[in-house]
Amino acid sequence: MNMEQQLQFQILIASESHFHYAETICQEMSESAKARGTGIATRSPDYIRDKMREGKAVIALSDKNEWAGFCYIETWSHGEYVANSGLIVSPSFRKGGLAKSIKKKIFELSRQKYPDAKIFGLTTGLAVMKINSELGYEPVTYSELTQDEAFWAGCKSCVNYEILMSKDRKNCMCTAMLYDPKDHYEPEETKEFFEKKSKVLERLTRIKEWKLLKPFLRETGGGGPTVKSFFSSIFPF
């Protein structure tokens, strides 16, 4: 029996009654990004509260009313594109499938609020790719995402931003995934594809990371490659 089965979570559309969790959510987002060696768009507690006030966020609470997880909706290109951003699960409740339940809830909320919008995401993790595939997302090129400057500005806080810009925003460490309500495979099909190709996708992700990082390596006098200081603490070789 996994943790999600052992514990009963409430997964709710966040509201003003959840404002007091905003500081904790922001702090955990920051700590999680540091631990992964990646960056996320910096969000303030006030920004999180705005999402709660607007009904554009989902929050998970334990049976003891402890904060357990969170995710929110952002819109781009005048509502043509929607992103489910800031997915975070409290360290106390990880490894139990809660992230999947939150993603499903925020996806359903996005479809309800923006039925004609394309829902997209950028991720470096195969676990998130798996969850997305079960919802009907498909891997796509960056050109199929929103070109809204405000969205790409959010990448500035990521440690890989230099790579993104060196590729003219056409590629980076993240994999782009998209759900197009007007043109998409059924979730069963995208799930089956991911399960069959997960090992291949994992290898391709590693190859992609190496190819993107290679231009940022330099040779030392001793003949061995080292990483520029910008990346040395993030990608140990």
C-alpha positions in Angstrom: 0.0 0.0 0.0 1.5 3.3 -1.0 1.4 6.6 0.9 -1.4 8.0 -1.1 -3.5 5.0 -0.2 -2.5 5.1 3.5 -3.3 8.8 3.8 -6.4 10.6 2.7 -5.7 13.8 0.9 -8.1 16.6 0.0 -7.2 18.0 -3.4 -9.1 21.3 -3.7 -9.4 24.4 -5.8 -7.4 26.8 -3.7 -9.1 29.9 -2.3 -8.5 32.8 0.1 -8.9 30.4 3.0 -5.6 28.9 2.0 -3.6 32.2 2.0 -1.6 31.2 5.1 0.1 28.4 3.2 1.6 30.8 0.6 4.9 31.4 2.3 5.5 27.7 2.9 4.7 26.9 -0.7 7.1 29.5 -2.1 9.9 28.4 0.3 9.5 24.7 -0.7 9.5 25.6 -4.5 12.8 27.4 -4.0 14.4 24.6 -2.0 13.2 21.9 -4.4 14.7 23.8 -7.4 18.0 24.1 -5.6 18.1 20.4 -4.7 17.4 19.5 -8.4 20.0 21.9 -9.7 17.4 23.7 -11.9 15.7 27.0 -11.8 12.1 28.0 -11.8 10.4 31.3 -12.3 10.6 33.1 -9.0 7.1 33.6 -7.4 6.3 35.6 -4.4 3.7 34.7 -1.7 1.5 37.5 -3.0 1.6 36.0 -6.5 0.6 32.6 -5.1 -2.2 34.3 -3.1 -3.4 36.0 -6.3 -3.7 32.6 -8.0 -5.7 31.3 -5.0 -8.0 34.3 -5.1 -8.6 33.8 -8.8 -9.4 30.1 -8.5 -6.5 29.2 -10.7 -4.7 26.9 -8.3 -5.0 23.5 -6.7 -3.9 22.7 -3.2 -3.6 19.3 -1.5 -4.1 18.9 2.3 -3.5 15.9 4.5 -6.1 14.4 6.8 -4.5 16.6 9.5 -4.9 19.7 7.4 -1.2 19.9 6.7 -0.1 21.4 3.4 0.8 18.6 1.1 1.0 19.9 -2.5 0.2 22.7 -4.9 0.1 23.7 -8.5 -1.3 26.8 -10.4 -2.5 27.9 -13.8 -0.8 30.5 -16.0 -2.1 31.8 -19.3 -0.1 33.1 -22.3 -0.7 34.6 -25.7 -4.1 36.0 -24.7 -5.4 32.6 -23.4 -4.3 30.6 -26.4 -1.8 28.7 -24.2 -2.1 27.5 -20.7 0.7 26.2 -18.4 0.2 24.2 -15.2 3.1 25.6 -13.3 4.8 25.3 -9.9 3.9 21.7 -9.2 5.3 21.0 -5.7 4.7 18.3 -3.1 5.8 18.6 0.5 8.9 16.3 1.2 6.8 14.6 3.9 4.3 13.3 1.2 6.5 12.5 -1.7 6.9 9.1 -3.4 3.3 8.2 -2.9 1.6 9.3 -6.2 0.3 12.6 -4.9 1.9 14.6 -7.7 0.0 12.6 -10.2 -3.3 13.4 -8.5 -2.5 17.1 -8.3 -1.5 17.2 -12.0 -4.8 15.5 -12.9 -6.8 18.0 -10.9 -5.1 21.1 -12.3 -5.4 19.6 -15.8 -9.1 19.2 -15.3 -9.4 22.7 -13.9 -7.5 24.1 -16.9 -9.8 22.3 -19.4 -12.8 23.7 -17.5 -11.6 27.3 -17.4 -9.9 27.3 -20.8 -11.5 24.6 -23.0 -10.0 25.8 -26.2 -6.4 26.5 -24.9 -3.4 24.4 -25.7 -1.9 23.1 -22.4 1.8 22.8 -22.3 4.8 22.2 -20.0 8.5 22.0 -19.9 10.2 19.4 -17.8 13.5 17.7 -17.3 12.0 14.7 -15.3 10.8 11.4 -16.8 8.4 11.1 -13.9 6.6 14.3 -14.9 6.8 13.2 -18.6 5.0 10.0 -17.6 2.3 11.8 -15.7 1.8 14.2 -18.6 1.6 11.3 -21.1 -1.2 9.7 -19.1 -3.2 12.9 -19.4 -2.7 13.1 -23.2 0.3 15.4 -23.6 2.7 14.7 -26.5 6.4 15.6 -26.8 6.7 18.6 -29.2 9.3 21.0 -30.5 9.8 24.4 -28.7 8.4 26.1 -31.8 5.0 24.7 -31.0 4.9 26.4 -27.6 3.8 30.0 -26.9 6.2 32.6 -28.1 4.9 35.1 -25.5 8.0 37.0 -24.3 6.6 37.0 -20.7 6.7 33.2 -20.6 10.3 32.9 -21.8 11.4 35.7 -19.4 10.4 33.3 -16.6 13.3 31.1 -17.7 15.9 33.7 -16.7 16.1 32.3 -13.1 17.0 28.8 -14.5 20.6 27.7 -14.4 20.2 26.5 -18.0 19.1 29.9 -19.4 22.4 30.4 -21.1 21.9 27.2 -23.0 18.3 28.2 -24.0 19.5 31.5 -25.4 22.4 30.0 -27.2 19.9 27.8 -29.1 17.6 30.8 -29.9 15.0 29.3 -27.6 14.6 26.3 -29.9 16.0 23.8 -27.5 17.2 23.3 -24.0 17.6 20.7 -21.2 13.8 20.5 -20.8 11.4 18.4 -22.9 8.4 20.3 -24.2 5.0 18.6 -24.0 1.7 19.8 -25.3 -2.0 18.9 -25.1 -4.0 20.4 -28.0 -7.7 20.0 -27.5 -8.3 20.3 -31.2 -5.7 17.8 -32.3 -4.5 15.1 -29.9 -4.2 11.4 -29.3 -6.2 9.8 -26.5 -4.5 9.5 -23.1 -4.5 5.7 -23.5 -2.4 6.1 -26.7 0.1 8.6 -25.3 0.4 6.5 -22.1 1.1 3.4 -24.1 3.7 5.2 -26.3 5.5 6.5 -23.2 5.6 3.1 -21.6 7.0 1.4 -24.7 9.6 4.1 -25.3 10.5 5.2 -21.8 14.0 3.6 -21.9 14.6 5.1 -25.3 13.4 8.5 -24.1 15.7 8.3 -21.1 18.7 7.6 -23.3 17.8 10.4 -25.7 17.4 12.8 -22.8 21.0 11.9 -21.6 22.4 12.4 -25.1 20.5 15.7 -25.5 21.9 16.9 -22.2 25.5 16.0 -23.2 25.2 17.7 -26.6 23.8 20.9 -25.1 26.4 21.0 -22.4 29.3 20.2 -24.7 29.8 23.8 -26.0 30.1 25.0 -22.4 33.0 22.7 -21.7 36.6 23.8 -22.1 39.9 22.0 -22.1 42.3 22.5 -19.3 46.1 22.5 -19.6 46.1 18.9 -18.3 44.1 17.7 -21.2 40.9 16.9 -19.3 37.6 18.7 -19.7 36.2 20.9 -17.0 33.0 22.8 -16.7 32.8 26.5 -16.7 32.1 27.8 -13.2 28.6 28.6 -14.1 27.8 24.9 -14.4 30.4 23.3 -12.2 28.3 23.2 -9.1 25.3 21.9 -11.1 26.6 19.2 -13.3 29.5 17.3 -11.7 31.6 15.3 -14.2 
